[in-house]
Amino acid sequence: MARSFQRSPLALAILVLLAEEPMHPYRMQQLIKERGKDLVINVQRRASLYQTIQRLLRAGLIAVKETSREENRPERTVYELTEQGLETARDWLTSMLSKPKEEFPEFPAALSLLPLLEVGEVLRCLEEREAALAEKLSSLDTNLREAGAVLPRLFLLEIEYLHAMLKTEVNWVRSLIDDMRSGRITWTLEWLRGYADSGGGDD
């Protein structure tokens, strides 16, 4: 059953946390945020966490260790990792590390279709994106500097990766903005129609 389980970063995080010790869902969410893993693992919606836990439970990758209820508090279930869950977590982790996954992020898709907009509108969008990326890059700079002062590099690798990817994107977006401002990349509706009429891009 685990073979057909649709793996995800959140599912893997749950399995790895339970490899440390049995715990309840709120503690899982808490640890992911406390350790800064929410930069790469989406735990904003608690419903997604509970849904993933239920799927892991049905697949036999985790099991209920105990259920308790404190006075005036909802019932709390503590989960533990199964042997199958540990084996699956190791398989997922080695696969995710070694095999690049074909993904389809929004930004490249938007770039492939941007002639729908006018040049000036695209420039405004890219300038807005560049400002947002620069702000995020500055925040990651701070995170790396502060966390690096107290944590071994082993626990900062995902932030290093995000920082490197973000820095590359910022530089690329800035170069695209420069090319559009200078007119090295431009288009008009008439040019697009002429290009289509001439069979441009056809085999």
C-alpha positions in Angstrom: 0.0 0.0 0.0 2.9 2.4 0.8 4.2 1.9 -2.8 1.1 3.8 -4.1 1.3 6.5 -1.5 1.8 10.0 -3.1 4.8 11.3 -1.3 5.2 14.9 -0.3 7.6 17.1 1.7 5.0 17.2 4.5 4.5 13.5 4.6 8.3 12.9 4.7 8.6 15.5 7.5 6.0 13.7 9.6 7.8 10.4 9.2 11.2 11.9 10.1 9.8 13.7 13.1 8.2 10.4 14.3 11.6 8.7 13.8 12.8 11.0 16.6 10.0 10.1 19.0 6.2 9.6 19.1 4.3 12.9 19.1 0.9 14.5 18.5 0.1 16.6 15.4 0.4 20.0 17.1 3.9 19.2 18.3 4.8 18.2 14.7 3.6 21.5 13.4 5.3 23.3 16.2 8.7 21.6 15.6 8.6 22.3 11.8 8.1 26.0 12.5 10.6 26.2 15.4 13.3 24.6 13.3 12.6 26.9 10.3 11.6 24.0 8.1 8.4 25.9 7.2 10.5 27.7 4.6 10.5 24.5 2.6 7.6 22.5 4.0 4.1 24.0 3.9 2.4 23.7 7.3 0.3 26.8 7.1 -3.0 24.9 6.9 -3.4 22.5 9.9 -6.1 20.7 7.9 -3.4 19.6 5.4 -1.3 18.2 8.3 -4.2 16.2 9.7 -5.2 14.9 6.2 -1.6 13.8 5.6 -1.5 12.0 9.0 -4.7 10.1 8.2 -3.3 9.0 4.8 -0.1 7.8 6.4 -2.1 6.0 9.1 -4.2 4.2 6.4 -1.1 3.3 4.5 0.4 1.7 7.7 3.4 4.0 7.8 2.4 5.4 11.2 0.3 4.0 14.0 -1.6 5.4 17.0 0.4 5.0 20.1 -2.0 6.5 22.6 -5.0 8.8 22.9 -5.5 11.0 25.9 -7.8 13.8 27.1 -6.9 16.5 29.5 -9.6 18.4 31.4 -11.3 21.1 29.2 -9.1 20.1 26.3 -9.9 18.2 23.1 -8.8 14.6 22.8 -5.1 14.3 21.8 -3.7 11.4 19.7 0.0 10.5 19.8 1.4 8.8 16.7 4.5 6.6 16.3 6.4 5.4 13.3 6.1 1.8 12.0 9.0 -0.2 10.6 7.4 0.2 7.2 7.2 3.9 7.8 10.9 4.1 8.6 11.8 2.1 5.5 9.5 4.3 3.3 11.0 7.5 4.8 14.5 6.3 3.9 13.4 5.4 0.4 11.7 8.8 -0.2 14.7 10.7 1.2 17.2 9.0 -1.0 15.0 9.4 -4.1 14.3 13.1 -3.4 18.0 13.7 -2.9 19.3 11.8 -6.0 16.6 12.2 -8.7 15.5 15.7 -10.0 11.7 15.9 -10.2 10.0 17.5 -13.2 8.1 20.4 -11.7 6.0 23.1 -13.3 6.3 26.3 -11.2 4.1 29.3 -12.1 6.8 31.9 -13.0 8.4 30.1 -16.0 4.9 29.3 -17.3 4.0 33.0 -17.1 7.2 33.9 -18.9 6.3 31.6 -21.7 3.0 33.4 -22.2 3.9 37.0 -21.4 3.3 38.5 -24.9 -0.4 38.7 -23.9 0.5 41.8 -21.9 2.1 45.0 -23.1 5.8 45.6 -22.6 5.1 48.4 -20.0 2.8 46.2 -18.0 5.3 43.3 -17.9 8.0 45.7 -16.8 5.9 46.9 -13.9 5.2 43.3 -12.9 8.9 42.3 -13.1 9.9 45.4 -11.1 7.4 44.4 -8.4 8.7 40.9 -8.4 12.3 42.0 -8.2 11.5 44.2 -5.1 9.7 41.3 -3.4 12.6 38.9 -4.2 15.2 41.4 -3.0 13.3 41.8 0.3 13.1 38.0 0.8 16.8 37.6 -0.1 17.6 40.2 2.6 15.5 38.2 5.1 17.3 35.0 4.2 20.7 36.8 4.6 19.7 37.7 8.1 18.4 34.2 8.9 21.6 32.6 7.7 23.8 35.0 9.6 21.9 34.7 12.9 21.3 30.9 12.7 24.9 30.3 11.5 26.1 31.8 14.7 24.5 29.1 16.8 23.7 26.1 14.6 26.0 23.7 12.7 25.8 24.1 8.9 24.1 20.7 8.7 20.9 22.3 9.9 21.1 25.3 7.6 21.5 23.5 4.2 17.9 24.1 3.0 18.3 27.9 3.8 21.6 27.9 1.9 19.9 26.3 -1.1 17.0 28.7 -1.0 19.4 31.6 -0.7 21.4 30.5 -3.7 18.3 29.9 -5.9 16.8 33.2 -4.8 20.0 35.2 -5.5 20.2 33.6 -9.0 16.6 34.5 -9.7 17.0 38.1 -8.5 20.0 38.6 -10.8 18.2 37.0 -13.7 15.1 39.1 -13.2 17.2 42.3 -13.0 19.0 41.4 -16.3 15.6 40.8 -18.0 14.4 44.2 -16.7 17.5 45.9 -18.1 17.0 44.2 -21.5 13.4 45.3 -21.7 14.2 48.9 -20.6 16.9 49.1 -23.2 14.6 47.7 -25.9 16.7 44.6 -26.5 13.6 42.6 -25.7 10.3 44.1 -26.9 7.2 43.3 -28.9 4.0 44.9 -30.2 0.7 43.4 -31.2 1.5 44.1 -34.9 4.9 42.4 -34.6 3.3 39.4 -32.9 0.6 39.1 -35.7 3.3 39.4 -38.4 5.4 36.8 -36.7 2.4 34.4 -36.5 1.4 35.1 -40.1 4.9 34.3 -41.3 4.8 30.9 -39.6 7.3 31.8 -36.9 7.9 29.0 -34.5 6.2 26.4 -36.7 8.1 23.3 -37.6 
